[in-house]
Amino acid sequence: MMRIDILTVVPGLLEGPFAHSILKRAIQNKLVEVVVHNIRDWSVNKHKTVDDYAYGGGAGMVMMIEPIVACIEELQSQRSYDEIIYMSPDGELFDQSLANQLSMKGNLMILCGHYKGVDERIRRHFITREISIGNYVLSGGELAAAVVSDAIIRLLPGVLNDETSALSDSFQDNLLAPPVYTRPADFRGHKVPDILLSGHEAEIDKWRHEQSLARTKERRPDLLKND
Ligand code: SAH
């Protein structure tokens, strides 16, 4: 079973994402284990400090190295980790192909930064991979860790009801997903395309593929360029 350990100073931010719907069911069905750790529990002093002023001055606090490394090393003494990931706006841009890659791993650790980020020495000496979820800055790595975990977990075998469902999602074959419809067939004169009501499976597949191609050409031509 895949295991994801998330290290944070704000564990409350990670309570929601795993407590509902598909991720909740994946955890209940023992397809993945997600464990959230409060870095404060590894703080070395009685005030439970996890951050301090930046050397050299300037605004913003920096997450201290000792509590984080104590937490990482305690977890490493219990099992080996395939990746120790730091969520960071200057990391490798997260995409479907990286999600696919990470979904094949066994144990993942994800470190969430807060304030100005973590002491650089953690990144240099303990982190194996740095991931950004986009070119914007969040106040903490927690939501980003939830995004990455969600994208990974829904790919694990058995998580989605229909096994093929993840395969037909956008990006999976460098194509955007085709449009989808459900009842009613006519809403205020806005009709569902006839082909979808025809029952001709092969024709429907063909139509969906054409729609995917057209949509990708129109919205994301960059995806069609061979890489
Ligand atoms: N001073 C840092 C930003 C700190 S933001 C810089 O300019 O690079 C606080 C934390 O939020 C970061 O340590 C990181 O863990 C998280 N974070 C912010 N934006 C993110 C993004 N786009 N992707 C992933 N994590 C992000």
Residues whose N, C-alpha, C, O or C-beta is under 5 A from the ligand:
A	BS01	SAH	M87 S88 P89 L111 C112 G113 H114 Y115 K116 G117 V118 I131 S132 I133 G134 Y136 V137 L138 S139 G140 G141 A144
